[in-house]
Every structure is written in C-alpha cells, then in structure tokens.
Amino acid sequence: MTAPTTHTGSAPDPDGPLNPVDYSQRIPNNVGLNTDRRLQRALEGWQPKFMDWWKELGPAIPTQDVYLRTATAVGRDGWAHFDRVPMEEYRWGIFLAEPEPDRRIAFGQHAGESAWQTVPGEYRAELLRLIVVQGDTEPASVEQQRHLGSTAPSLYDMRNLFQVNVEEGRHLWAMVYLLHAYFGREGREEAEQLLKRHSGDPDSPRILGAFNEDTPDWLTFFMFTYFTDRDGKYQLGTLKESGFDPLARTCEFMLKEEAHHMFVGTTGVQRIVERTAQIMRDHPGDDLWDHGAIPLAVIQKYLNFQFAVSMDLFGSEQSTNAGNYFTSGLKGRWGETRRKDDHVLLDQTREMNVVEDGRIVQKTVPLLGALNLDLRDEYVADCENGVRRWNQALEEAGLDERLALPHEGFYRQVGAYAGHHVTPAGEVVDEAAWQARTDEWLPTPDDRSRVGALMVPHHEPGSFASWLTPPPQGINEMSVEFDYVRF
C-alpha cells in the first residue's frame, strides 16, 4: 500500500520543463518558482538573511571578481558557464536534475511503487531530519574555510576555494528549497536555524562534529575536500536513491558539483606530495622545513586525523535508524539499482569488526542494521584510490616511503571503536601506550605551527608557494598563470 501523502505548499510540476535554468528570476531556478508566488515570496524573504550570513561568515578576503563556474542547465550535454563574477553577485539558485519518467522506488517495503512527489505523511519527521542534517553541513564548511583566502598558495588555488564555497552555498539553497516547499512552517523555521548555527560556536555549533573542527591551513583544507567532501559524496549518493523524488533529484544535481570539491582535494594533496618528494629526492637527509616543504610524516598525520573524523560522519556501524530509513524507502545504498540482491535485506547478514578483550574480532550482524558500515566500506575503497595516486608520485621520485590510510578504528569517537585506543596499524592499546605515541600519529601543536608558518600568501598571477607544485593545467583551458581572482 502506498504511504499517504501530505504537502504544505504547491509542488513543482514533475513533468514540466526543468532542464534550462531561468536566470531572469531573482532566484535562478529550474523548478518553475514563478508559478508558486507564496513559495517564491518565502524564499525571497530568506534570501537577504542568506546574504547577511555570506557577508559575515563567507570568504573574508575582499575581491573584485573571481573566475567562477555557474550552472546554466542540468542536462548531460553541459551545465556550466565560466565567467568573472563578483562573489556577492554570484547567482545562487535552485536546481533539480532532470526527472526520470515513471520513476519507481527501488528498495525497502515500498519497492516498485511510484516515487513520491509529495512528502509521505508517515515519514515526514524522518525526511525533515535527513534534509536538515545535510543542509547543516553546507554552510558549515564555508564558515570553516572563510579565512583561507588570505593565505592562498596561488590565485589558481584561491579560485578553487571560492568555487567550492559558492557551491556549498548553493547546496544550502537546495536544502532550504525543500524545507520551504514541502514542510510548511516547521520547514521555514529549520531553514532559519541553518543560518543561526555556526561552525565551532560553543553555544550553537553545527550538528556534526567534523564541521566544528578548525581549518587553519591549506593542508587541512585539501585533506578536508578529499576526505570529508568525499563523505558528502556518499551521503548524497544514498539520498539520490530516495523514494522522495524532489530530494533524489536535488542530490543528483549536487553530486555534479561535489565532484569538483573532491578534485580540489585529490590534486591539492597530490601537488603537496609531489613537492615533498622532489625535495626528499634532491636533498636526502635534509630537514624539509628548511626547504619550505612539508615532511611526509606530517602529511601522514594530517591524513590520519581527517580520515578518522570523516569516518565518524557515517555514524555507528549498527544503526536502527539507518535500517528504518532503508526499509521506509527514504535513503538507499550507494549504487542501489546496481546491487544484485532483493533490495529488502530482511534475511541477509554480514561480518563486522568489534573490540573484545583488547582484540579486534569479527561478529555476524544483520545487514539491514549495518547499512552505515556498508556505505563506509564503499567510502574507504574510494579513499584508497587517492592514496595510491599520491604514492605513485613517491614511487616516481624513487622513494621507498609511502602514505597509507590508518585502520578503521583509529581515533574513532563514534561506533564500535569509541572508547578504545586503536593504532594506525590496527593494534588495540591501553591509555598509557596511546598517550606515549599519539604525537607520532596525530598533528601536534608544533606540526600545525610549522605548517601555518608556510602559509604565506601568493596572490600574483603565476606565483605558487614553495610547499606544492603548480597544477599541470588551468581551469577551463585557461593557463595556470591566468588571473583567476582580481582584488
């Protein structure tokens, strides 16, 4: 039986022309916003509050214009336009991916039913929670990164930072649209709260821990965009499968933009490793700090930290909520339609690691309750790809040293490993052993201070900091020396 539906505003026509983005409107969109005056007025009322937030907590360095990508359509034949844009005039908007005709729910107890175009009343609270948590992460990362422009290692990198920032702002708009369009007064109130919580605020912090951490330097930023934005990719991938079609189509389009954020992280760390490898090869035995480069051991410690806090974002390995989201049709698995099973999972099991008597052992658990772990496994396999790429740079430099992901239990605050001390190699140790060696595994204040000392701005076209290599090519076929940012 199909779940009953409720809707507190008029829904966009799922069969309407949703491919082009209408830039004639105050709020660019491809959801026919001008046909719903009440919703349009509500969002136009939220817009000045968003702009106030951007001015207060968005990028702190003043610029004249930035060479940015803006969506022009959501179809497969190209969806982006590059141009110089004053940051405060960026056209944030609301874009949903093209509708899939007669789309069906692919999993859970509603598998085979038509996807919901309005909110299923029995799942309203759960959907609201999923959207709010996802929405809360988007402005959080902008707040974390607001001061990085002042220490950018090049205009190329500054431009990439700002591209990430404006797209995170647009992702906030994506979630706010869903809150306003489908959840009435409660949705509007939640949209207000998304601008009132702030990263690291002791009284009103962001919902998820990783989004309250500092991002004081560019090594942290590149690790964040590699590991934490990759978590975002996988969370969006599960929501893209949602039986609630507006959420699914919103997340599908967001994934297009998220790919650039991970590109920034992958190539940023790559260029740092390349410079470190060059110095290690050309000056064996020297202190890399003296050559303006970051030692590989420090890069590894930053990697360890960001990987661990990003792993916590997946939640507990065993989660009743995750199983309920799946059974209800709200949140699928990564690549759900490609899975070769019954998409219901009631009788299926899997193995998971737990700590017992100071050792890591396996136990068999129901798969339906371990979907966070299922998603995390996909994430870890993806993370390994970048590490292999970075290690190739070390190999090509003729070095024996390698980077590695730490064990899944390392420095975990959530789930089966919380309360235990697990080394990067996967050994369970006591408190004394952990305290004795933690400086080997996690960034120390001295490490962060030395990295911070390298963060000297390079704001001239074609100029790059000493601690990373220039990219092999520029953005949108522009040269590496192009003035991507004007002040």
N, C-alpha and C positions, 0 to 999 in steps of 0.2 A: 504494500500500500504506500502510495506517495505521501511524504510528510506534508502536513498542512502548511500553508504559507501566509506570512504577514508582510506588509510593506507599508512604511510610513511616509513615503514620497512617491512620486511617479517615476517608474523605471524607464531608462532609455529603451528605445525600440531595438531588440536584438537583431532585427532583420534590416535595420536602417543602414545608410551608407557611412561606415565607420572607419574607412581606410584613410582618407585625407584628414589632416589636422587643420582646423579652422582658426587661422591667426587673425581674423578680423574681430574676434571677440576679446573682451577684457581678459578673460581666462581662456587661453587656447585650449581646444579640446576636440575630440572626435566622438563625443558621446551625445551630440545634439543638445548641449546645455541650454541653448537659446529657446528650446521648446518647453522648458520647465522653469518658468520665471521664479517660482518660490525657491527652488534649489539654487538657481543662479544667484539670486539675491543673498541667500545664506552664505554661499561660497565667496561672493564679493564682499560680504561683511567680514569674513575670516581673512581675506587677502591682506588688508592693512596690518593685521596682527602678525601675519607671517613676515611681512616686510620689516616690521619693527624688530622681530626676532632676528632676521637676517642681518640687519644693520648692527644690532647689539652683539650677536654671538656668531655671526658668519665670519668669513675671512677678514682679518684685522688690517692687513696691509692695504693702503689705498691704491687703486689702479685707475687708469683711464679706460682701457678696454682690454679684452682678452680674446684670443682666437679660440672660439668655442664651437662645439657641435650642438645643434639643435634639431630635434625631431621634426620632420615635415610630413611623414606618413609612417604607417606601421606595417606595411606590406613587405613582402620578401624582396622586392626589386629596389630596395634602398629606402632609407628612412631618415637620413641625417643630412644636414646642411651646415657647412663651416663658414664662419664669418667673425669679424671683430665685433664684440658686444660689450658694452659697459655692464659690469656684473650686476648692478642693481636693476638693469633693464632686461635681464635675461627673461625670456618668455616661459616661465614655469606653466605647466598645464596638465591636463588630464587625458591620458591616452590608454585605450584598451586595445589589445591585439584583435585581429580580425575574428569575427565569430565563426565558429565551426557549425555548419548546418546540422540540425538534429543531433546535437551533441548528447551523449549518454554518460551517466555516471559509471565509472569503470571498476569500482571496488566497493566493499562493505555491504551492508544489508540492503542498500538501495541500488546495487549494481544492475545496470540495464535500464533503469528509469531515466527519463529525460532530465538533463541538468536543470537545476533550479535557477530561474531568472529573478526570483524574489527570495527573501530570507525565509527559510523553513522555521516556523514558529517554535518548534520544539528544540531547535538548536541555536536559537538567537543568542543566548548568553555565551555559548562556546565560540560562535563565529565572531562576536564582538571582541572577545578576549584575544583571539588569534590576530585580528586586524590591529588592535591597539598595541599589542606587543611588537608586531612587525613595524608598525608606524613609529613606535618609540625609538627604534634603533636608527632610523634615518636621520633625524636632526641631531642625534647624539654624536655621530661620527663627525658631523660638521663642527660641532662645538669642541670636540676633542682636537681638531686639526686647525683651529682658527688662527693660531699664531705661526704656523709653519711657513707661510709665505715669506715672512721676514728673514728666514734663513735658507731659502730655496737654493739648491746647488746649481741651478741654471734656470733660464726662462722656460725652457722645454719642460722641466720638472714642475715649475710653478704652474704652468698652464695645465698640466695633467692633474695636479692637485685641485685646481679650481674647477676642472671638468668633473672630477669626482664629486666635489662639493655641490655644484649646481644640480647634478643628477640625484644626489641624495636628497636635496631639497625637493626635486620633482617627485621622488618616491614618497616623500611625506605627503605631497599633494595627492598622490594616488590613493593612499590610505584614507586621507581626510575626505576625499570624494565619496568613498564607500561609506564612511561613517555618516556623512551628511545625507547621502542619497537613500540609505537603507535602514538607518537606525534611529531616526527621529531625534527627539530632544536629548536622549541619552548619548546618541552618536555625536551630536553637536557639543555636548559637554566634554566628551572624551577628546574631541578634536582640540578643544581649548586647552586641556591638560597636556597635550603633546607639546605645547609651546611653553608650559609652565614648569615642567620637569627639566632639569639641566644636568648635563654630564658632570659627575663629581660633586654636585650640590649636597652638602651634608643634611639638609632638611628635605629636599625634594629631588633625589637622584633619579637617574634613568633606571628602567625596570631591570635590565640585565647587567650583571657585574662587569663584563668586558667593556661595556660602553660608559663606565665610570673611571676607567684607567686613564692615566695621562698619556698624551702623545707628544713628548717634548722634543723629539728629534726625527730626522728623516729615515734613519734605520728603523725606528719604531713604526713610522708611517708605512714604509714599504712592507714590513712584516705584517702590519695590520691589514693592508689591502690584499696581501697574499693569503693570509690565514683567516682573518675574521670576515673579510668580504666574501671569502670562499664559503664560510659557514652560511652567509646570506644567500649565496647561490643555491645551496642545497635546501635551505628553508623555503626559498621562493619556488624551488622545483617541486616540493611536496604540495605547496599551496596551488601551484599551477594545475594540479590534478583535481582540485576541489570540485565537489558537486555543485557548489555555489558559483555559477558561471561568471558573474562580474568579477569575483575575486580571482578566479582562474585566469581570465583574460588580462586582468591588470598585472598579475605576476608574470605572465608570459612576456609581456612587453618589458617589464622591469628587468628581466633576465638579459635582454639585448643590451641594456645599459650597464648591467653588472659586469658583463664580460670585459669592458674597458677597465673597470676598477681592478680586476684581477690581473689584467695585462700590466697595469702600472706596478703592482706588487711583484709579479714574476720578473719583469725586466729590471725593476729597480734593484732588487736583491741580486740579480744576475750581474748587473754592472758594478755593484759593490764588490762582489766576489771576484770578478774579473780584475779589478784594480788591485785588490789584496793579493791575488795570485801573481800578478805582474811584479809587485814589489817583493813578494816571497821568492820568486824565481831570480830576480835581478840583484837582490840584496840578501842572500841567505844568511840567517843568523841575526840580522839587524832587528831592532825594535821598530815595528811597523808604525807606531805612533809618530816616531821621528820623521817618517816619510809622508806623513799626512794620510795614512791609510788605517783601516780598522782591522785589528788582528782577527784571524779566523775563529779563535776561541771565543771572542766577544760576539761575533756574528752568531755562533752556535748558541750562546747563552740567550741572546735576544730571540732566536728561533725557538728555543725551548720554552721560554715564557709565553710567547704569543700563541704557539701551538696549544699549550696547556689551557690557557684561559679561553681559547676558542673551542676547545673540546668541551669545556663546561657548558657552552651555549647550547649543546644538544640535549642537556638535561640528564636525568637519571637513566641508566641503561634499561631499567624496568619501570615502566610508566603506565599506570591505568589510564591517564588522560590521553596519551598517545594512541593507545588501543581504542579508546572510545571515539577519538577524532576519526580514526580509520573506519571503524565499524559504521559510524554515522555518515560517512561519505564526505567529511569536511576537509580532510588532509590525507593525501595518499602517500605512496612511497616514491622515491626517486625512480623515474622511468617506469611508472606503474604499468602502463599499457604494454611495455615490452617484457614484463615478468611472465614466466611460464608456470603459473600456478593458478589456483582457483580465485585469487583476489578477495578471499574471505578470511582465510587463515585460521579458522577456528580450531583445527586439529593439528596444526603444524608447530614444530619446536625448533630450537637452535641452541648452540652452545654459547656460553658467555663466561668471562673471567671474573672471579671473585677472590678476595683475600681471606684465607682461613688459616689460623695458627701460624701467621707470619709467612705464609707461602701463597702464591697465586695459583689457583686451581680452576678447573672448569666445572660448570654445572649446566644441566639441561633446563631450559626455561621455555614457556610458551612464546612462540614468535610474535603473537599479537600483542603481548605485553613488552616486547623488546624492540619496538619499531624505532625508538630513538637510537638504539645500538645499530640497527640495520642501516639507518641513514648515516650514522657516524662512520661506519665501515666504508661506505661509498666515498665519504669525505676524505678519510685517511688515504685511501688508494689514490685519490686525485692529488692530494698534497705530496705524495711520493714522487709524482711526475716532475714537479718543480725542483725538488731536491736533486733528482737525477740530472736535471738540466744544469743546475748550479755546480754539481760535482764534475760535469763534463768540462767546465771551464778550468777546474783544478787539474783534471787529467791532462787537458791540452797544454797546460803550463808545465807539465812534467812533475807535478807534485803528488806525494802519496797521501796527503791529508784529505779527509772527506767530511762533509756535513751529513747529519742524519736526523730524522725525526726521533724525539725521545719516545720511550714506552708510553702506551696509552694511559698508564696510571700515574705518570709523573706529574707532581704538583697539582693534583686534582682537588677541587673543593666541592664537587658535586658528584653524586652517584656512588658506585660500588667502591671506589678508591678513596672517597672522602674520609678523613681521619686516619689515613695510613700514609706512610712515607715510602715512596717508590722511586728508585733512582732512574736516570735516563735509560740505563741498561735493563731495567725491569726487575731489580732486586729490592725486596722489601726490607727496610732497615728500621732501626729504632730511632727515637728522637735524638739521642746523642750523636749517632752516626750521621743523621741528616744535618744537624746543625754544624757538625765538623766539616762538611763538604759542600754545603749549599752554595758557597761562593764560587765553586767550580762549575755549577750548573745553571745558576740564575744571575742576571746582571747585578753587579754590586753598585753602590753609590759612586765608587771610583770609576767603574766602567762607564756609567751614564754621564759622569762629569767629563770624561775624556772624549766620549762620542760628542757630547754637547759642545766641547771646545772646537771640534772640527766643523761645526755648523756655522760657517762664515758665509754670508750671502754672496751669490754670484748672479748679479742682475743685469749684466751686459750681454747682448746677443752673442752667442757662440762661446761664452765663457762657462767653464764647468769646474766644480770643486775637485779637489785632489783625491777625494776618497771614493770616487766612482768614475767609470769610463763614460764617454759620450755615447748616446744611442747610435746604432748603425744607420738609422734613418729618422726623418722627422715625422710630423703629423700631417696626414692628408697630402702626402707627396711634397710638402714644404721641406726646405733644407733644415738641418739641425741648427744652423745659425740664425734662423728666422726670428724676428722679434715677436714671439708669441704673446708677450704681455707688454703693454705700454703703461707707463706711470703718469 
